[in-house]
Amino acid sequence: DQVMAIKDIRNRPVVAQDEEGSIKPDMIVMGGGAADRLHIFSTDEDRESHRNTLRDLANQMRLARSENIPVVWVIPTAINSKALTTDEKRANIKEQDMEAMRALYATMGVLEGSSFVIDGPAFTASRVAESYDGVNYPLSVYDAGAQILANAMDWLLPKRSFADEFVPPQPGLMANPWHGFMMLCVAFLGVALFDGFFGFSYLAALFVKGVMPMQLYEEAFSALHRRNSLPDVETTGQFSSSVSIVSSKSPRKKTIPVSSSRSVVSNASTVDDEIAALIGGSTTSKDIEMSSAHSSSSSFHSRGSSRR
């Protein structure tokens, strides 16, 4: 019984007397109407008793509000009369019957005694066809009512006064200098080993060739440095090499450091692709080499003819 429940809540202490003791809640959310119309509204005596109960309920709601306990009343949602599952429900809780019941609750002062009213038909009337048994809705429909209540909580909930003032912990109270030093060492280890996994990638290099973090670093950043005119990535050990290229404009030799033989092949294939794009068609690297050799022999023959 809702009247007895509110009386019990009002008699609770504000602060629990023991660990299992109950206290006054921050808010009371309640509603009703459909079950009353279905079970206790058939005779004149039931209707009169129901009106008296509604008067007591409205009075208890006002008393709870006077004790700084907000009361939220939920009006019954829209009824899908065609989807009601039993003859008893179709005879007693059709939408027309529930409209009269909602008006009775308002007349008895239940809505006036509440702190906030959630109008059920307002957010279910357009989705009444989703009521699978005529009364209940999918949870996604009830989410709309829950959102309405959540939006009202910022001004509906009362401000609480605490006996002990809350003092937040000071910054650095839980800090440990040695832990911070250890994290710096781990970070420096990852930078020195060129490994984002702090050296654990070297374990994979024991089983797979060509995945040393140093090699991956050079392979990833050497092309980026060349493309943006940045200093060349320094190579180390057996992965260093140099390639001498004769410029077509000048007889001087330019030594360009590369990270590995794989980079040289990659650069050569890139140049071949660019030449093929300029010539047009699907020219292969062999055709380019033959064309270069033919042009060289032709120029040599023309020089010899001019000398003669």
FITORKE-290397 format. One line per 8 residues: their letters; for each residue x, y, z of C-alpha. Coordinates in nm, 4 decimals, padded with zeros to 6 digits, always signed. Example, Ala and Ser with C-alpha at 12.3 -4.5 7.8 and 13.67 -1.06 7.14 Angstrom:
! residues 2
AS) +01.2300:-00.4500:+00.7800; +01.3670:-00.1060:+00.7140
***
This chain:
! residues 308
DQVMAIKD) +00.0000:+00.0000:+00.0000; +00.1492:+00.3334:-00.1060; -00.0006:+00.5248:+00.1892; +00.1654:+00.2950:+00.4441; +00.4926:+00.3023:+00.2500; +00.5126:+00.6838:+00.2663; +00.4290:+00.6777:+00.6376; +00.7130:+00.4333:+00.6968
IRNRPVVA) +00.9539:+00.6510:+00.4975; +00.8582:+00.9633:+00.6919; +00.9275:+00.7864:+01.0228; +01.2801:+00.6864:+00.9205; +01.5775:+00.8752:+01.0665; +01.7883:+01.1048:+00.8545; +02.1089:+00.9291:+00.9647; +02.1248:+00.5500:+01.0021
QDEEGSIK) +02.1448:+00.4316:+01.3627; +02.3421:+00.1192:+01.2671; +02.4927:-00.0447:+00.9586; +02.1664:-00.2139:+00.8551; +01.9395:+00.0736:+00.9498; +01.7307:+00.2466:+00.6844; +01.7207:+00.6229:+00.6350; +01.5000:+00.8668:+00.4525
PDMIVMGG) +01.5473:+00.8487:+00.0757; +01.6480:+01.1394:-00.1431; +01.3407:+01.0952:-00.3631; +01.0209:+00.8924:-00.3900; +00.9026:+00.7797:-00.7348; +00.5568:+00.6247:-00.7501; +00.2559:+00.5798:-00.9773; -00.0615:+00.3792:-01.0241
GAADRLHI) -00.4061:+00.3541:-01.1727; -00.4241:+00.0566:-01.4076; -00.4194:-00.2124:-01.1382; -00.6680:-00.0172:-00.9257; -00.9094:+00.0092:-01.2176; -00.8730:-00.3605:-01.2924; -00.9052:-00.5125:-00.9414; -01.0657:-00.2721:-00.6918
FSTDEDRE) -01.3108:-00.0641:-00.8945; -01.5999:-00.3001:-00.9713; -01.8526:-00.2060:-00.6950; -01.9655:+00.1184:-00.5389; -01.7963:+00.0265:-00.2109; -01.4672:-00.0314:-00.3933; -01.4920:+00.3017:-00.5701; -01.5637:+00.4924:-00.2474
SHRNTLRD) -01.2790:+00.3150:-00.0648; -01.0502:+00.3950:-00.3533; -01.1375:+00.7672:-00.3369; -01.0647:+00.7756:+00.0356; -00.7305:+00.6055:-00.0222; -00.6403:+00.8622:-00.2877; -00.7165:+01.1447:-00.0415; -00.4882:+00.9861:+00.2179
LANQMRLA) -00.2199:+00.9320:-00.0461; -00.2285:+01.2962:-00.1540; -00.2054:+01.4056:+00.2098; +00.0953:+01.1806:+00.2767; +00.2663:+01.3106:-00.0361; +00.2258:+01.6687:+00.0855; +00.3658:+01.5749:+00.4283; +00.6661:+01.4084:+00.2655
RSENIPVV) +00.7298:+01.7208:+00.0625; +00.7129:+01.9318:+00.3782; +00.9899:+01.7115:+00.5211; +01.2118:+01.7870:+00.2218; +01.1468:+01.4544:+00.0471; +01.0494:+01.5151:-00.3187; +00.7739:+01.2906:-00.4564; +00.7494:+01.2098:-00.8286
WVIPTAIN) +00.4193:+01.0779:-00.9645; +00.4087:+00.8800:-01.2902; +00.0758:+00.8967:-01.4754; -00.0165:+00.5612:-01.6354; +00.0949:+00.5247:-01.9954; -00.1381:+00.5032:-02.2937; -00.3265:+00.1746:-02.3318; -00.3298:-00.0213:-02.6562
SKALTTDE) -00.6894:-00.1418:-02.6268; -00.6719:-00.3715:-02.9279; -00.3707:-00.5581:-02.7863; -00.5186:-00.6397:-02.4426; -00.4784:-01.0114:-02.3811; -00.7772:-01.1027:-02.1579; -01.1483:-01.0299:-02.1515; -01.1152:-00.8853:-01.8004
KRANIKEQ) -00.8632:-00.6297:-01.9193; -01.0659:-00.5419:-02.2275; -01.3676:-00.4818:-02.0035; -01.1959:-00.2667:-01.7407; -00.8762:-00.0964:-01.8590; -00.9444:+00.0204:-02.2102; -00.7963:+00.3591:-02.2971; -01.1345:+00.5250:-02.2335
DMEAMRAL) -01.1461:+00.3711:-01.8843; -00.7918:+00.4829:-01.8086; -00.8680:+00.8388:-01.9153; -01.1388:+00.8511:-01.6464; -00.8974:+00.6999:-01.3926; -00.6284:+00.9600:-01.4678; -00.8861:+01.2352:-01.4207; -00.9917:+01.0836:-01.0857
YATMGVLE) -00.6336:+01.0901:-00.9555; -00.6039:+01.4540:-01.0552; -00.9349:+01.5388:-00.8851; -00.8321:+01.3724:-00.5598; -00.5208:+01.5954:-00.5402; -00.2548:+01.3366:-00.6174; -00.0966:+01.5465:-00.8914; -00.1012:+01.8596:-00.6741
GSSFVIDG) +00.0598:+01.6732:-00.3857; +00.3571:+01.5576:-00.5933; +00.6754:+01.7514:-00.6535; +00.7011:+01.6482:-01.0177; +00.4668:+01.4688:-01.2594; +00.5794:+01.2477:-01.5477; +00.2992:+01.2417:-01.8038; +00.2974:+00.8831:-01.9318
PAFTASRV) +00.0609:+00.9365:-02.2263; +00.2725:+01.2287:-02.3439; +00.5700:+01.0073:-02.4394; +00.3774:+00.6895:-02.5281; +00.0764:+00.8071:-02.7316; +00.2750:+00.8162:-03.0559; +00.4196:+00.4686:-02.9900; +00.1091:+00.2937:-02.8566
AESYDGVN) +00.1320:+00.0338:-03.1337; +00.4548:-00.0953:-02.9730; +00.2664:-00.2076:-02.6601; +00.2822:-00.5833:-02.7088; +00.0193:-00.6718:-02.4431; -00.1775:-00.3479:-02.4351; -00.0187:-00.2231:-02.1105; +00.3588:-00.2741:-02.1160
YPLSVYDA) +00.6084:-00.1241:-02.3602; +00.9629:-00.2118:-02.4713; +01.2376:-00.0745:-02.2496; +01.3415:+00.1745:-02.5168; +01.0050:+00.3508:-02.4741; +01.0477:+00.3767:-02.0983; +01.3885:+00.5344:-02.1564; +01.2073:+00.8523:-02.2597
GAQILANA) +01.0367:+00.8767:-01.9202; +01.3634:+00.8027:-01.7427; +01.5314:+01.0830:-01.9372; +01.2551:+01.3251:-01.8349; +01.3128:+01.2342:-01.4708; +01.6906:+01.2651:-01.5055; +01.6571:+01.6142:-01.6537; +01.4486:+01.7241:-01.3537
MDWLLPKR) +01.6862:+01.5913:-01.0878; +01.9162:+01.8935:-01.0937; +01.6487:+02.1105:-00.9334; +01.4285:+01.8367:-00.7837; +01.6819:+01.6810:-00.5465; +01.7325:+01.8765:-00.2230; +02.0672:+02.0062:-00.1135; +02.2181:+01.7976:+00.1629
SFADEFVP) +02.4226:+01.9366:+00.4495; +02.7064:+01.7193:+00.5745; +02.8339:+01.7184:+00.9304; +03.1968:+01.6776:+00.8231; +03.3305:+01.9046:+00.5537; +03.4788:+01.7191:+00.2609; +03.8491:+01.7865:+00.2181; +03.9954:+01.6483:-00.1060
PQPGLMAN) +04.3454:+01.4920:-00.0956; +04.6313:+01.7244:-00.1723; +04.8043:+01.6794:-00.5112; +05.1057:+01.4517:-00.4849; +04.9933:+01.2926:-00.1605; +04.9954:+00.9459:-00.3162; +05.3012:+01.0065:-00.5363; +05.6164:+00.7960:-00.5072
PWHGFMML) +05.9464:+00.9482:-00.6337; +06.0997:+00.6076:-00.7003; +05.8063:+00.5007:-00.9133; +05.8418:+00.8175:-01.1188; +06.2138:+00.7539:-01.1631; +06.1413:+00.4003:-01.2810; +05.8972:+00.5298:-01.5421; +06.1592:+00.7754:-01.6705
CVAFLGVA) +06.4080:+00.4904:-01.7036; +06.1565:+00.2838:-01.9007; +06.0837:+00.5802:-02.1294; +06.4544:+00.6440:-02.1924; +06.4984:+00.2738:-02.2647; +06.2338:+00.2869:-02.5369; +06.3990:+00.5956:-02.6929; +06.7511:+00.4497:-02.6819
LFDGFFGF) +06.6468:+00.1156:-02.8319; +06.4212:+00.2711:-03.0991; +06.1440:+00.0471:-02.9686; +05.7957:+00.1552:-02.8628; +05.7626:-00.1697:-02.6680; +06.0599:-00.0810:-02.4442; +06.2930:-00.3468:-02.5802; +06.0554:-00.6408:-02.5977
SYLAALFV) +06.0554:-00.6261:-02.9795; +06.4112:-00.7599:-02.9725; +06.2676:-01.0897:-02.8480; +06.0736:-01.1265:-03.1736; +06.3941:-01.0549:-03.3669; +06.5420:-01.3750:-03.2219; +06.2906:-01.5796:-03.4227; +06.2150:-01.3615:-03.7291
KGVMPMQL) +06.4818:-01.1995:-03.9440; +06.4546:-00.8415:-04.0603; +06.2367:-00.7117:-03.7780; +06.5019:-00.5561:-03.5580; +06.3650:-00.2300:-03.4181; +06.6703:-00.0455:-03.5517; +06.6042:-00.1706:-03.9049; +06.2357:-00.0898:-03.8857
YEEAFSAL) +06.3121:+00.2589:-03.7600; +06.5511:+00.3324:-04.0472; +06.3159:+00.1839:-04.3058; +06.0227:+00.3863:-04.1771; +06.1900:+00.7257:-04.1351; +06.4576:+00.7393:-04.4049; +06.2024:+00.7969:-04.6844; +06.0230:+01.0546:-04.4705
HRRNSLPD) +06.3457:+01.2481:-04.4137; +06.4332:+01.2462:-04.7861; +06.0835:+01.3569:-04.8872; +06.0894:+01.6541:-04.6483; +06.4545:+01.7540:-04.7099; +06.5563:+01.6572:-04.3575; +06.8974:+01.5247:-04.2516; +06.9526:+01.1640:-04.3457
VETTGQFS) +06.8760:+00.9018:-04.0838; +07.2039:+00.7761:-03.9437; +07.2605:+00.4074:-04.0007; +07.4706:+00.1747:-03.7947; +07.6757:-00.1385:-03.8361; +07.6308:-00.3813:-04.1236; +07.3167:-00.2049:-04.2443; +07.5158:+00.1016:-04.3639
SSVSIVSS) +07.6220:+00.1375:-04.7251; +07.6726:+00.4065:-04.9828; +07.5886:+00.4365:-05.3499; +07.7801:+00.6508:-05.5936; +07.5619:+00.8180:-05.8532; +07.6987:+01.0247:-06.1419; +07.4920:+01.3307:-06.2062; +07.3843:+01.3896:-06.5672
KSPRKKTI) +07.4543:+01.7619:-06.5329; +07.7907:+01.7381:-06.3648; +08.0708:+01.4840:-06.3805; +08.1043:+01.4968:-06.0004; +08.0134:+01.1963:-05.7981; +07.7599:+01.2257:-05.5190; +07.7645:+00.9760:-05.2351; +07.4207:+00.9183:-05.0891
PVSSSRSV) +07.3963:+00.7056:-04.7739; +07.1088:+00.4610:-04.7602; +06.9946:+00.2343:-04.4846; +07.0222:-00.1011:-04.6620; +07.0350:-00.2730:-04.9982; +06.6586:-00.2934:-04.9894; +06.6374:+00.0869:-04.9958; +06.8638:+00.0975:-05.3038
VSNASTVD) +06.6369:-00.1437:-05.4885; +06.3355:+00.0541:-05.3800; +06.4897:+00.3813:-05.5033; +06.5905:+00.2253:-05.8361; +06.2472:+00.0833:-05.8949; +06.0955:+00.4214:-05.8114; +06.3160:+00.5957:-06.0719; +06.2279:+00.3314:-06.3301
DEIAALIG) +05.8598:+00.3814:-06.2627; +05.8949:+00.7572:-06.3093; +06.0786:+00.7112:-06.6414; +05.8124:+00.4668:-06.7565; +05.5410:+00.7180:-06.6685; +05.7165:+00.9888:-06.8722; +05.7699:+00.7645:-07.1762; +05.4181:+00.6252:-07.1598
GSTTSKDI) +05.2826:+00.2774:-07.1974; +05.3741:-00.0315:-06.9970; +05.7505:+00.0007:-07.0378; +05.9470:-00.2427:-06.8265; +06.2799:-00.1879:-06.6571; +06.4492:-00.4102:-06.9197; +06.3161:-00.1920:-07.1996; +06.4506:+00.1136:-07.0209
EMSSAHSS) +06.7938:-00.0453:-06.9861; +06.7990:-00.1391:-07.3576; +06.6828:+00.2101:-07.4508; +06.9555:+00.3641:-07.2390; +07.2184:+00.1343:-07.3888; +07.1005:+00.2108:-07.7445; +07.1078:+00.5856:-07.6819; +07.4585:+00.5593:-07.5392
SSSFHSRG) +07.5854:+00.3651:-07.8417; +07.4191:+00.6115:-08.0781; +07.5835:+00.9086:-07.9129; +07.9193:+00.7321:-07.9216; +07.8777:+00.6600:-08.2949; +07.7846:+01.0229:-08.3651; +08.0937:+01.1446:-08.1834; +08.3122:+00.9122:-08.3886
SSRR) +08.1591:+01.0339:-08.7103; +08.2171:+01.3944:-08.6197; +08.5799:+01.3257:-08.5395; +08.6302:+01.1753:-08.8800
***
